[in-house]
Amino acid sequence: MNTFTICGQKIVEGTANGEALVSNEPISFIGGLDPLTGIVTEPGHQLEGQCVAGKILVYPTGKGSTGGSYRIYEMAYRKTSPAAIILADRESVVVLGCIMGNIPAVDHFEQDPCQVIHNGDYVYVDGTTGLVRVERK
């Protein structure tokens, strides 16, 4: 099994691990995800029909309105949120949602996480140090 580590900047402290779900497209938590199930509902989105609940969600950045922060919090409350979020570029709506929902989050890596992490990889996220360990499936 191939294992490697990438280092980013912490956004929200905490640790989480799980299966990676990776998108090369931005994600909107308002109108793009069902908060009751965690399923991506945005028509034509790369992850349409897939569930983010309990996964390590890897994507470039957020998109959409400020209400997305509350949607992330709602999903954390309902236990349908990702276990952790890895972003290529920080976005304030996602940051605030992760803070409110206590979801570990990391961004600003030396390598694009959307390119080096693949769907199904097992990922350990340390939001306190910014370290992400990836075990290739």
C-alpha positions in Angstrom: 0.0 0.0 0.0 1.3 3.4 -1.0 1.2 6.0 1.8 2.2 9.7 1.6 1.7 12.9 3.6 0.9 16.4 2.4 1.1 19.5 4.5 -1.4 22.3 4.5 -2.6 25.1 6.8 -5.1 24.4 9.5 -8.5 26.0 9.3 -10.4 24.1 12.0 -8.7 22.0 14.6 -9.5 18.4 15.2 -8.8 15.0 13.6 -10.8 12.7 11.4 -10.2 9.8 9.1 -12.1 8.0 6.4 -12.6 7.4 2.7 -11.9 10.3 0.4 -14.6 11.7 -1.9 -12.9 14.0 -4.4 -14.3 16.6 -6.8 -12.5 18.9 -9.2 -15.5 21.2 -9.1 -16.5 23.7 -6.4 -19.4 22.6 -4.1 -22.4 24.6 -2.9 -23.9 23.5 0.3 -27.1 25.5 -0.4 -28.9 23.9 -3.3 -26.1 21.5 -4.1 -26.5 19.0 -1.2 -29.4 17.5 0.6 -28.9 18.2 4.3 -31.1 15.3 5.4 -29.0 12.7 3.5 -25.7 14.3 2.6 -26.2 13.4 -1.1 -25.0 15.8 -3.7 -28.0 17.0 -5.7 -26.6 19.6 -8.0 -27.6 18.6 -11.5 -24.5 17.8 -13.6 -22.1 18.0 -10.7 -19.2 15.6 -10.8 -20.4 14.1 -7.5 -24.1 14.2 -8.3 -25.8 11.3 -6.5 -22.9 10.5 -4.1 -23.1 10.9 -0.3 -20.6 13.1 1.6 -21.7 11.9 5.0 -18.7 10.6 7.0 -16.3 11.0 4.1 -13.2 13.2 3.8 -14.5 15.7 1.3 -11.7 17.0 -1.0 -12.6 19.8 -3.4 -11.1 23.1 -4.8 -13.3 25.7 -3.0 -16.9 26.5 -2.0 -19.4 28.4 -4.0 -22.8 29.9 -3.3 -24.4 32.1 -0.7 -23.5 32.7 2.9 -26.4 30.4 3.9 -24.0 27.6 3.1 -22.3 28.1 6.5 -25.6 27.3 8.3 -26.2 24.3 6.0 -22.8 22.8 6.9 -23.7 23.3 10.6 -27.1 21.7 10.0 -25.5 18.7 8.3 -23.0 18.4 11.3 -26.0 18.4 13.7 -27.8 15.8 11.6 -24.7 13.7 11.2 -24.8 14.0 7.4 -21.7 16.2 7.0 -18.3 15.2 5.9 -16.0 13.9 8.6 -13.4 16.5 7.5 -13.0 18.9 4.6 -9.8 19.5 2.5 -9.8 22.5 0.3 -7.3 23.7 -2.3 -8.3 27.3 -1.5 -10.0 28.7 1.6 -13.5 30.1 1.2 -15.2 32.0 4.1 -18.6 30.3 3.9 -17.0 26.8 4.2 -14.6 28.0 7.0 -17.5 29.4 9.1 -19.6 26.3 8.5 -16.7 24.1 9.6 -16.1 26.2 12.7 -19.8 26.1 13.7 -20.1 22.4 12.9 -16.7 21.5 14.5 -15.6 19.8 11.3 -11.8 19.5 10.9 -10.6 21.4 7.8 -7.3 22.1 6.1 -6.3 24.0 3.0 -3.3 25.7 1.1 -1.2 22.7 0.3 2.1 22.6 -1.6 0.3 20.2 -4.0 -3.3 20.4 -5.3 -5.1 17.9 -3.0 -7.7 17.4 -5.8 -5.0 15.9 -7.9 -3.0 13.8 -5.4 -5.9 12.4 -3.4 -8.2 10.0 -5.3 -11.7 8.7 -4.6 -11.5 5.8 -2.2 -8.1 6.6 -0.7 -8.1 6.3 3.1 -7.3 9.8 4.5 -6.2 10.9 8.0 -6.8 14.7 8.6 -5.1 16.5 11.4 -6.7 19.9 11.5 -4.5 21.0 14.3 -1.2 20.6 12.5 -2.4 20.8 8.9 -1.0 17.3 8.1 -2.9 14.9 5.8 -1.8 11.3 5.5 -3.1 9.4 2.5 -3.2 5.6 2.0 -3.7 4.8 -1.6 -6.4 2.1 -2.0 
